[in-house]
Amino acid sequence: MKNCIIAQSGGPTVAINASLAGVMEANKRDKYFDNIYGSVNGILGILDGKVVNLTDIEKSTPGFVEKLKLTPAMYLGSCRFKLPEPSEEEGIYDRIFAYFEEKEIDTFFYIGGNDSMDTILRLSQHARRIRSSVKFIGIPKTIDNDLCGTDHTPGFGSAAKYIATSILEMAHDTMIYPVKSVTIIEIMGRDAGWLTAASVLARNEYSLAPHLIYLPERPFSIEGFLADVEAQLEQRNNVMVAVSEGIRDKDGNYISASEAAADGFGHSQLSGTGKVLEQIISDRLKIKARSVEVNILQRCAAHLSSLTDLDESAAQGAKAHALAQEGHSGIMVTIKRISDKPYTIEAGYAKIDKVANQVKSVPDKWISAAGNDVTKEMVEYLSPLIQGEPEVEYKDGLPQYLFRTYYRKA
Amino acid sequence: MKNCIIAQSGGPTVAINASLAGVMEANKRDKYFDNIYGSVNGILGILDGKVVNLTDIEKSTPGFVEKLKLTPAMYLGSCRFKLPEPSEEEGIYDRIFAYFEEKEIDTFFYIGGNDSMDTILRLSQHARRIRSSVKFIGIPKTIDNDLCGTDHTPGFGSAAKYIATSILEMAHDTMIYPVKSVTIIEIMGRDAGWLTAASVLARNEYSLAPHLIYLPERPFSIEGFLADVEAQLEQRNNVMVAVSEGIRDKDGNYISASEAAADGFGHSQLSGTGKVLEQIISDRLKIKARSVEVNILQRCAAHLSSLTDLDESAAQGAKAHALAQEGHSGIMVTIKRISDKPYTIEAGYAKIDKVANQVKSVPDKWISAAGNDVTKEMVEYLSPLIQGEPEVEYKDGLPQYLFRTYYRKA
């Protein structure tokens, strides 16, 4: 008997179940594992004995894998749990490896971001130490696109498509009034500006929105920002600004917690970056300003996912399955870009110690000299990732997704 | 020569151009008008001489009407302009009617909400006074669904579909963590709770989110709310609450500007209703709370529109065209519901003085006795309105919309 166990961890994306589906599809084509188990709420499911048999669920659920591929967030639930050092709490490792032995686990797959890759690193190191043959393979996902060792991360392309489409639609909303206005769009990504940069894809032959783009990789100056906005207002009525939630001033202080924010608000800790900038525009330029905090839909709006992203995420799962068969452990599957035009990639892998606990920032050369836009190279990098639309199944006007049915209604 | 002029006004919806397309399609089938003019930025275009010839634009733009039907917000731009009483500023009326005479206008169509219907009322009354033969017909639109005389308003069904889909997707986002949390979703609609009520459509066989729904039609009690949330938290980890931005306490004070808000925040005027409730949950229940202000996408996300809504909106435009031919003036086209199952409607009209300047609230009997949910009758009323998905055309990963190209890039 040779089984595997899969878990999902960290923040949601719309593609994280596609990677799970990819492992399952690969195992249908190429039957290496007898059972695919799913650990509920990440690694915690193993510790708490909450594990489901996905092979059984698939057999009893028509269209399970296809629907799973289009379902947002984590079918298996998530956790925010960083595995302690073995020296701190060896008992946890003992329990995990005892569980693996009991269930005849050949491979553990973890679909997640940086914390999950750290878990893969620790478990694979521990396996070597105790001479366990269990293999550990990480499958990346994050809308932040900030994992090292891979051209981009599953989940990012769909979030980028959501951001670009939303900004185009919000541009239609803003450009209808013949009065001056500024609209600030606050986008997720505290340390890396990839997703904010994707706002550039909203531009088309009739709209240049967003007219200004600010990433956290460059220090943000409020005076510079006001000058940028004023220059834009001379050219058009309705200015749209895309801004990362994580922009900081030259001293590294978050703008959302800046003096300016405190001055305007009294209680800066409750204000998002967008709200702070909205207030500054209102106060200083006396222009109608609005801020939109693009909400959690940027990471869970599966009805607007990128087919390229979903296909690649599934392929990452299949690649992980193949790498397990080849005997690899302590690795993360990766995407290597062969060319932009035609867009060609291939799946590969990287040693987990080279990727875990690191952040991939936007290269400085892909940010405009003035720090208020991105370059053509960024557009060429981003554009292939949002291509294609999956056929979402609707019933009674709503998209059809999956959720675990062994709990009572959520 | 017999021409008409169309204008659009008020806040955006995704269906307002479908009504414009409906007038144009009807005129192709049944050539009553020689030219269809479009007034840019509502009635202001007539006053400022900013009028385009839509018949000409259509001839020179392949697929114009089809693409127009799927384009959000106002192709012709909008305004927030309430026509003064003739006694206050008769000159405006003189200019408008002189323009109509110069352009040989037979009918003026105004697609909009309450203010636009007030404009139709005033212009049609003035026409009678000065014995002008120009006809005035209103075509309703508002995501708020608060116009009287019609079963529902164009634009509402799509906004309702957006709300329901978004909440389902956000439910997937919230239910992944095995920790207690409360998510507050703040929905547009200051005076009428129709759109907030539409959140009920998100419920399905595995998710009961939103678990609580609060409309502005019932007084909101913070203590009652906390008790409701606590009761829900006993049954599940992740509670979702849909709340109208316009909820008020028993004395009529907005919750967003309440004592509780001021206590929590210092600067209540900057806080939305959702943020206030989030803060109250955090402070009083010591539970992880988050609030999401569903942003302007609820009125402009054309990629997620309701086909039923778009078809009905186009049919409302066609009905307006037919009513003009029949010689009607001083009316608004309406939707009359014949039955829920099968869903059957017919287009009709109402005298404009019976509908202008009134608000249609949610009937009290469609709100649950406890005031924290809606009834089965509400679900039966809402459900048909979100059915069907239009075929949105995507190019390079983005939906393809239209915008006026006679200005420089927006």
Chai-1 contact restraints between the chains, C-beta under 6 A:
chainA,res_idxA,chainB,res_idxB,connection_type,confidence,min_distance_angstrom,max_distance_angstrom,comment,restraint_id
A,P12,B,D173,contact,1.0,0.0,6.0,A-B,restraint_1
A,N41,B,P178,contact,1.0,0.0,6.0,A-B,restraint_2
A,P72,B,E169,contact,1.0,0.0,6.0,A-B,restraint_3
A,P72,B,H172,contact,1.0,0.0,6.0,A-B,restraint_4
A,A73,B,H172,contact,1.0,0.0,6.0,A-B,restraint_5
A,A73,B,D173,contact,1.0,0.0,6.0,A-B,restraint_6
A,A73,B,I176,contact,1.0,0.0,6.0,A-B,restraint_7
A,M74,B,I176,contact,1.0,0.0,6.0,A-B,restraint_8
A,G77,B,I176,contact,1.0,0.0,6.0,A-B,restraint_9
A,S78,B,I176,contact,1.0,0.0,6.0,A-B,restraint_10
A,S78,B,Y177,contact,1.0,0.0,6.0,A-B,restraint_11
A,K161,B,G397,contact,1.0,0.0,6.0,A-B,restraint_12
A,A164,B,L398,contact,1.0,0.0,6.0,A-B,restraint_13
A,T165,B,H303,contact,1.0,0.0,6.0,A-B,restraint_14
A,T165,B,L398,contact,1.0,0.0,6.0,A-B,restraint_15
A,S166,B,L297,contact,1.0,0.0,6.0,A-B,restraint_16
A,E169,B,P72,contact,1.0,0.0,6.0,A-B,restraint_17
A,E169,B,C300,contact,1.0,0.0,6.0,A-B,restraint_18
A,E169,B,A301,contact,1.0,0.0,6.0,A-B,restraint_19
A,M170,B,I296,contact,1.0,0.0,6.0,A-B,restraint_20
A,H172,B,P72,contact,1.0,0.0,6.0,A-B,restraint_21
A,H172,B,A73,contact,1.0,0.0,6.0,A-B,restraint_22
A,H172,B,C300,contact,1.0,0.0,6.0,A-B,restraint_23
A,D173,B,P12,contact,1.0,0.0,6.0,A-B,restraint_24
A,D173,B,A73,contact,1.0,0.0,6.0,A-B,restraint_25
A,D173,B,I296,contact,1.0,0.0,6.0,A-B,restraint_26
A,D173,B,C300,contact,1.0,0.0,6.0,A-B,restraint_27
A,M175,B,A410,contact,1.0,0.0,6.0,A-B,restraint_28
A,I176,B,A73,contact,1.0,0.0,6.0,A-B,restraint_29
A,I176,B,M74,contact,1.0,0.0,6.0,A-B,restraint_30
A,I176,B,G77,contact,1.0,0.0,6.0,A-B,restraint_31
A,I176,B,S78,contact,1.0,0.0,6.0,A-B,restraint_32
A,Y177,B,S78,contact,1.0,0.0,6.0,A-B,restraint_33
A,P178,B,N41,contact,1.0,0.0,6.0,A-B,restraint_34
A,Y206,B,F403,contact,1.0,0.0,6.0,A-B,restraint_35
A,Y206,B,T405,contact,1.0,0.0,6.0,A-B,restraint_36
A,S207,B,A410,contact,1.0,0.0,6.0,A-B,restraint_37
A,L208,B,K409,contact,1.0,0.0,6.0,A-B,restraint_38
A,F265,B,H267,contact,1.0,0.0,6.0,A-B,restraint_39
A,G266,B,G266,contact,1.0,0.0,6.0,A-B,restraint_40
A,G266,B,H267,contact,1.0,0.0,6.0,A-B,restraint_41
A,H267,B,F265,contact,1.0,0.0,6.0,A-B,restraint_42
A,H267,B,G266,contact,1.0,0.0,6.0,A-B,restraint_43
A,V292,B,N295,contact,1.0,0.0,6.0,A-B,restraint_44
A,N295,B,V292,contact,1.0,0.0,6.0,A-B,restraint_45
A,I296,B,M170,contact,1.0,0.0,6.0,A-B,restraint_46
A,I296,B,D173,contact,1.0,0.0,6.0,A-B,restraint_47
A,L297,B,S166,contact,1.0,0.0,6.0,A-B,restraint_48
A,C300,B,E169,contact,1.0,0.0,6.0,A-B,restraint_49
A,C300,B,H172,contact,1.0,0.0,6.0,A-B,restraint_50
A,C300,B,D173,contact,1.0,0.0,6.0,A-B,restraint_51
A,A301,B,E169,contact,1.0,0.0,6.0,A-B,restraint_52
A,H303,B,T165,contact,1.0,0.0,6.0,A-B,restraint_53
A,I386,B,G397,contact,1.0,0.0,6.0,A-B,restraint_54
A,Q387,B,G397,contact,1.0,0.0,6.0,A-B,restraint_55
A,E389,B,Y394,contact,1.0,0.0,6.0,A-B,restraint_56
A,Y394,B,E389,contact,1.0,0.0,6.0,A-B,restraint_57
A,G397,B,K161,contact,1.0,0.0,6.0,A-B,restraint_58
A,G397,B,I386,contact,1.0,0.0,6.0,A-B,restraint_59
A,G397,B,Q387,contact,1.0,0.0,6.0,A-B,restraint_60
A,L398,B,A164,contact,1.0,0.0,6.0,A-B,restraint_61
A,L398,B,T165,contact,1.0,0.0,6.0,A-B,restraint_62
A,F403,B,Y206,contact,1.0,0.0,6.0,A-B,restraint_63
A,T405,B,Y206,contact,1.0,0.0,6.0,A-B,restraint_64
A,K409,B,L208,contact,1.0,0.0,6.0,A-B,restraint_65
A,A410,B,M175,contact,1.0,0.0,6.0,A-B,restraint_66
A,A410,B,S207,contact,1.0,0.0,6.0,A-B,restraint_67
